[in-house]
Amino acid sequence: MILPSKLTYTRSISPSIGVFLSVDSDRNITPLNIQTVKVLGQKSNASEAFDKKAVIKKSTTHAKLAEGNPHTVEYCHVPYECKTLLCKFSLRVNSNSFKPSNCNDMEVISSLRLFSEIYKKHDGYKYLAQRYLDNLFKGVWLWRNSDAVNINIKITTQRNLEVTSENITMNRYEESFPTNLKGYNELVDQFTLALCDPKFCLFAEVEAEITPSFMQEIYPSQAFTEKDSDIGRVYQDTKINEKRTAILGSYKIGAALALIDDWYPDSDESIRIGAFGVIKASNTSVRHPDSKLDFYSLLMDIENITSELADKKNIQSMNKAHFVAANLIKGGLFQLGR
């Protein structure tokens, strides 16, 4: 398949922002506030003492290194009266991956729709639904906030299905988790149907009930700031009762749900779905175009991948199909400019 000049997919999984709420012993609920604090840190960057060639700067004196490093940051912590911390967001799932939202090549549309239909017949979307739900129930989307005394996670859908996972701090390491949860199979079916059927859209509310440590720091999403900003760290927020309330950004939650790509060669961790398999922590890509396993190379080979799906025993073909389908679910602009 030749990539067209117009090829766009609308994302199929859309989380909202996640709001942090504090619950006291009387069950009173208040939004989690953000504070601005000024701190006096130490000078500890290598550039304070060394130049780019790792040679000690002439200006590096004992007194200069002992100078304070004052800066202003935003800070968020568990309130004194807090007994339970809540983090809540909503999720919408639909079948946008079954066809492009914009494409100027009918042959490309036909090839991609055939791929989706064959992938569906081999329960591919059910498999992906389970991978996304695993990340929801294991609290991956809480990021650093998942380090807590105890966390219970509840997912409620618009069809009155409620599935609750208790004590994920311990249970997330069990092999049977979360498939052993009551209602889990029904939730997988609803999630799968939403990914496959344009007549059905899944709406769910996700709530984490966190038992925090006393006065510990909370980690909302950070916001990008201008270089000349007086505040070094700024948190994302929303307004509740005219007050700034700490949040997890929808982009950050979505990134956590998309941590399912372990189909690349010699994988030792699940990374975020993306065209080139980027691992930010090591500043590398595990799906360089040279490997022919990047999204665009696989997309241009979609006819062969689709035909190979007939043989379920071909694990490599299934891995390619999982990766392509997950990228289509993620959505984006996939055309090649001309």
NURO-584719 format. One record per residue (C-alpha): residue number from 1; x, y, z. Coordinates in pm, whole numbers, plus 50000, padded with zeros to 5 digits. Layout:
N
ZAFI  num  X  Y  Z
ZAFI  NUM  X  Y  Z
...
END
This chain:
338
ZAFI  num  X  Y  Z
ZAFI  1  50000  50000  50000
ZAFI  2  50124  50348  49915
ZAFI  3  50062  50608  50182
ZAFI  4  49820  50871  50049
ZAFI  5  49851  51246  50088
ZAFI  6  49552  51248  50326
ZAFI  7  49505  50982  50590
ZAFI  8  49363  51067  50932
ZAFI  9  49219  50857  51213
ZAFI  10  49022  51002  51504
ZAFI  11  49123  50851  51837
ZAFI  12  48898  50579  51977
ZAFI  13  48989  50608  52347
ZAFI  14  48932  50949  52503
ZAFI  15  48997  51004  52875
ZAFI  16  48899  51325  53052
ZAFI  17  49119  51506  53299
ZAFI  18  49153  51336  53638
ZAFI  19  49050  51545  53940
ZAFI  20  49203  51501  54287
ZAFI  21  48963  51523  54582
ZAFI  22  49027  51497  54957
ZAFI  23  48782  51311  55183
ZAFI  24  48792  51364  55563
ZAFI  25  48666  51135  55841
ZAFI  26  48314  51283  55813
ZAFI  27  48308  51208  55437
ZAFI  28  48330  51576  55347
ZAFI  29  48484  51613  55001
ZAFI  30  48705  51906  54906
ZAFI  31  48917  51966  54594
ZAFI  32  49293  51926  54636
ZAFI  33  49457  52267  54641
ZAFI  34  49786  52377  54484
ZAFI  35  50034  52585  54684
ZAFI  36  50322  52804  54570
ZAFI  37  50637  52772  54780
ZAFI  38  50982  52928  54771
ZAFI  39  51269  52694  54849
ZAFI  40  51641  52740  54892
ZAFI  41  51815  52451  54724
ZAFI  42  52178  52364  54667
ZAFI  43  52378  52412  54351
ZAFI  44  52426  52058  54227
ZAFI  45  52421  52065  53847
ZAFI  46  52739  51946  53680
ZAFI  47  52749  52271  53479
ZAFI  48  52805  52464  53801
ZAFI  49  53158  52321  53822
ZAFI  50  53248  52172  53483
ZAFI  51  53249  52293  53124
ZAFI  52  53124  52083  52831
ZAFI  53  53459  51902  52815
ZAFI  54  53433  51801  53181
ZAFI  55  53712  52041  53276
ZAFI  56  53675  52226  53605
ZAFI  57  53581  52589  53545
ZAFI  58  53819  52857  53673
ZAFI  59  53519  53032  53831
ZAFI  60  53445  52728  54047
ZAFI  61  53534  52829  54401
ZAFI  62  53435  52670  54730
ZAFI  63  53230  52976  54814
ZAFI  64  53050  52981  54478
ZAFI  65  52945  52618  54511
ZAFI  66  52816  52692  54860
ZAFI  67  52581  52962  54735
ZAFI  68  52212  52887  54769
ZAFI  69  51985  52817  54472
ZAFI  70  51653  52990  54547
ZAFI  71  51357  52902  54328
ZAFI  72  50978  52903  54334
ZAFI  73  50772  52592  54264
ZAFI  74  50414  52474  54298
ZAFI  75  50355  52205  54554
ZAFI  76  50069  51969  54636
ZAFI  77  50030  51742  54938
ZAFI  78  49781  51529  55129
ZAFI  79  49579  51765  55356
ZAFI  80  49606  51719  55731
ZAFI  81  49242  51614  55768
ZAFI  82  49247  51379  55465
ZAFI  83  49162  51015  55528
ZAFI  84  49102  50916  55168
ZAFI  85  49226  51071  54845
ZAFI  86  49014  51033  54532
ZAFI  87  49125  51066  54172
ZAFI  88  48842  51046  53918
ZAFI  89  48809  51073  53542
ZAFI  90  48570  50965  53268
ZAFI  91  48646  50756  52961
ZAFI  92  48483  50738  52618
ZAFI  93  48551  50445  52383
ZAFI  94  48425  50412  52025
ZAFI  95  48502  50244  51693
ZAFI  96  48687  50518  51506
ZAFI  97  48971  50281  51415
ZAFI  98  48754  50087  51169
ZAFI  99  48787  50348  50899
ZAFI  100  48978  50672  50838
ZAFI  101  48807  50998  50925
ZAFI  102  48978  51151  50622
ZAFI  103  49141  50973  50327
ZAFI  104  49167  51058  49957
ZAFI  105  49244  50706  49831
ZAFI  106  48963  50451  49806
ZAFI  107  49204  50157  49773
ZAFI  108  49371  50257  50099
ZAFI  109  49032  50284  50271
ZAFI  110  48937  49939  50143
ZAFI  111  49266  49780  50254
ZAFI  112  49249  49929  50603
ZAFI  113  48884  49835  50656
ZAFI  114  48958  49477  50547
ZAFI  115  49245  49464  50796
ZAFI  116  49015  49580  51077
ZAFI  117  48748  49322  50987
ZAFI  118  48997  49034  50977
ZAFI  119  49161  49152  51298
ZAFI  120  48818  49161  51463
ZAFI  121  48746  48802  51352
ZAFI  122  49062  48688  51529
ZAFI  123  48953  48857  51856
ZAFI  124  49225  49118  51820
ZAFI  125  49011  49398  51961
ZAFI  126  48917  49184  52260
ZAFI  127  49286  49127  52327
ZAFI  128  49358  49501  52309
ZAFI  129  49057  49577  52532
ZAFI  130  49209  49351  52797
ZAFI  131  49545  49527  52768
ZAFI  132  49387  49871  52815
ZAFI  133  49175  49747  53108
ZAFI  134  49483  49596  53272
ZAFI  135  49641  49942  53282
ZAFI  136  49320  50091  53420
ZAFI  137  49283  49839  53702
ZAFI  138  49653  49832  53789
ZAFI  139  49651  50208  53839
ZAFI  140  49924  50275  53582
ZAFI  141  49747  50602  53499
ZAFI  142  49814  50731  53853
ZAFI  143  50186  50741  53772
ZAFI  144  50389  50833  54084
ZAFI  145  50070  50860  54289
ZAFI  146  50033  50481  54273
ZAFI  147  50286  50453  54558
ZAFI  148  50034  50449  54842
ZAFI  149  49932  50249  55147
ZAFI  150  49632  50110  54962
ZAFI  151  49438  50179  54640
ZAFI  152  49095  50057  54530
ZAFI  153  48987  50123  54171
ZAFI  154  48626  50120  54051
ZAFI  155  48504  50135  53691
ZAFI  156  48137  50209  53626
ZAFI  157  47981  50206  53277
ZAFI  158  47664  50366  53144
ZAFI  159  47507  50019  53125
ZAFI  160  47508  49989  53505
ZAFI  161  47810  49761  53517
ZAFI  162  48041  49823  53812
ZAFI  163  48371  49645  53856
ZAFI  164  48586  49709  54163
ZAFI  165  48947  49616  54225
ZAFI  166  49062  49626  54588
ZAFI  167  49412  49667  54725
ZAFI  168  49585  49696  54388
ZAFI  169  49906  49788  54569
ZAFI  170  49946  49415  54636
ZAFI  171  49711  49245  54388
ZAFI  172  49854  49401  54070
ZAFI  173  50147  49160  54091
ZAFI  174  49926  48848  54093
ZAFI  175  49906  48654  53765
ZAFI  176  49527  48619  53786
ZAFI  177  49475  48994  53832
ZAFI  178  49256  49159  53708
ZAFI  179  49085  48874  53521
ZAFI  180  48959  48734  53854
ZAFI  181  48747  49040  53931
ZAFI  182  48370  49003  53943
ZAFI  183  48224  49156  53626
ZAFI  184  48561  49173  53448
ZAFI  185  48454  48959  53150
ZAFI  186  48139  49167  53100
ZAFI  187  48350  49483  53105
ZAFI  188  48587  49337  52846
ZAFI  189  48288  49259  52625
ZAFI  190  48155  49615  52655
ZAFI  191  48498  49765  52584
ZAFI  192  48546  49534  52283
ZAFI  193  48202  49611  52143
ZAFI  194  48274  49983  52170
ZAFI  195  48598  49941  51973
ZAFI  196  48421  49741  51700
ZAFI  197  48059  49857  51669
ZAFI  198  47978  50213  51552
ZAFI  199  47630  50178  51705
ZAFI  200  47776  50136  52054
ZAFI  201  47984  50387  52247
ZAFI  202  48117  50306  52592
ZAFI  203  48107  50573  52862
ZAFI  204  48277  50488  53189
ZAFI  205  48376  50659  53510
ZAFI  206  48703  50554  53669
ZAFI  207  48770  50626  54036
ZAFI  208  49078  50551  54242
ZAFI  209  49027  50553  54618
ZAFI  210  49370  50605  54770
ZAFI  211  49471  50558  55134
ZAFI  212  49760  50804  55151
ZAFI  213  50050  50844  55388
ZAFI  214  50026  51136  55630
ZAFI  215  50091  51471  55455
ZAFI  216  50283  51305  55168
ZAFI  217  50342  51489  54841
ZAFI  218  50095  51442  54554
ZAFI  219  50205  51459  54189
ZAFI  220  49959  51626  53949
ZAFI  221  50049  51678  53582
ZAFI  222  50297  51953  53516
ZAFI  223  50225  52239  53278
ZAFI  224  50472  52384  53031
ZAFI  225  50585  52734  53121
ZAFI  226  50768  53013  52944
ZAFI  227  51144  53031  52996
ZAFI  228  51114  53368  53168
ZAFI  229  50854  53242  53417
ZAFI  230  50925  53315  53784
ZAFI  231  50790  52972  53882
ZAFI  232  51007  52674  53796
ZAFI  233  50736  52409  53828
ZAFI  234  50371  52474  53749
ZAFI  235  50093  52216  53782
ZAFI  236  49794  52170  53554
ZAFI  237  49464  52260  53718
ZAFI  238  49094  52312  53677
ZAFI  239  48858  52546  53862
ZAFI  240  48616  52409  54121
ZAFI  241  48424  52668  54321
ZAFI  242  48658  52930  54175
ZAFI  243  48963  52760  54328
ZAFI  244  49252  52594  54147
ZAFI  245  49229  52217  54180
ZAFI  246  49511  51974  54101
ZAFI  247  49457  51736  53808
ZAFI  248  49611  51464  53599
ZAFI  249  49596  51582  53238
ZAFI  250  49394  51377  52989
ZAFI  251  49705  51346  52771
ZAFI  252  49901  51194  53061
ZAFI  253  49622  50949  53147
ZAFI  254  49594  50848  52780
ZAFI  255  49969  50794  52762
ZAFI  256  49949  50553  53056
ZAFI  257  49664  50352  52902
ZAFI  258  49871  50322  52581
ZAFI  259  50164  50153  52759
ZAFI  260  50096  49820  52589
ZAFI  261  50360  49783  52316
ZAFI  262  50568  49479  52411
ZAFI  263  50559  49335  52060
ZAFI  264  50898  49470  51948
ZAFI  265  51204  49237  51932
ZAFI  266  51369  49150  52265
ZAFI  267  51114  49354  52458
ZAFI  268  51163  49376  52833
ZAFI  269  50893  49634  52910
ZAFI  270  50567  49766  52773
ZAFI  271  50618  50103  52608
ZAFI  272  50375  50364  52484
ZAFI  273  50208  50307  52149
ZAFI  274  50371  50529  51888
ZAFI  275  50497  50513  51530
ZAFI  276  50864  50457  51616
ZAFI  277  50857  50286  51955
ZAFI  278  51020  50565  52151
ZAFI  279  51171  50497  52494
ZAFI  280  51226  50841  52645
ZAFI  281  51417  50719  52949
ZAFI  282  51698  50586  52732
ZAFI  283  51655  50839  52449
ZAFI  284  51613  50571  52185
ZAFI  285  51368  50414  51942
ZAFI  286  51307  50039  51921
ZAFI  287  51110  50068  51596
ZAFI  288  51347  50255  51370
ZAFI  289  51240  50240  51002
ZAFI  290  51549  50028  50933
ZAFI  291  51379  49747  51126
ZAFI  292  51068  49760  50904
ZAFI  293  50869  49732  51227
ZAFI  294  50776  50099  51259
ZAFI  295  50411  50188  51208
ZAFI  296  50451  50337  50861
ZAFI  297  50650  50043  50722
ZAFI  298  50385  49805  50856
ZAFI  299  50107  50024  50721
ZAFI  300  50260  50007  50373
ZAFI  301  50266  49627  50411
ZAFI  302  49909  49603  50538
ZAFI  303  49789  49371  50261
ZAFI  304  50047  49105  50353
ZAFI  305  49978  49142  50724
ZAFI  306  49605  49102  50660
ZAFI  307  49653  48785  50455
ZAFI  308  49890  48636  50715
ZAFI  309  49630  48685  50988
ZAFI  310  49447  48381  50851
ZAFI  311  49716  48171  51020
ZAFI  312  49673  48224  51395
ZAFI  313  49992  48034  51461
ZAFI  314  50198  48309  51301
ZAFI  315  50284  48498  51620
ZAFI  316  50497  48757  51444
ZAFI  317  50211  48852  51213
ZAFI  318  49976  48885  51510
ZAFI  319  50227  49109  51686
ZAFI  320  50243  49332  51380
ZAFI  321  49865  49340  51364
ZAFI  322  49834  49431  51734
ZAFI  323  50075  49720  51685
ZAFI  324  49899  49852  51374
ZAFI  325  49553  49827  51532
ZAFI  326  49669  49999  51851
ZAFI  327  49810  50290  51649
ZAFI  328  49484  50324  51456
ZAFI  329  49300  50328  51790
ZAFI  330  49538  50599  51914
ZAFI  331  49459  50801  51601
ZAFI  332  49654  51074  51429
ZAFI  333  49773  51205  51092
ZAFI  334  49928  50917  50900
ZAFI  335  49964  51055  50550
ZAFI  336  50287  51108  50359
ZAFI  337  50308  51464  50234
ZAFI  338  50363  51517  49863
END
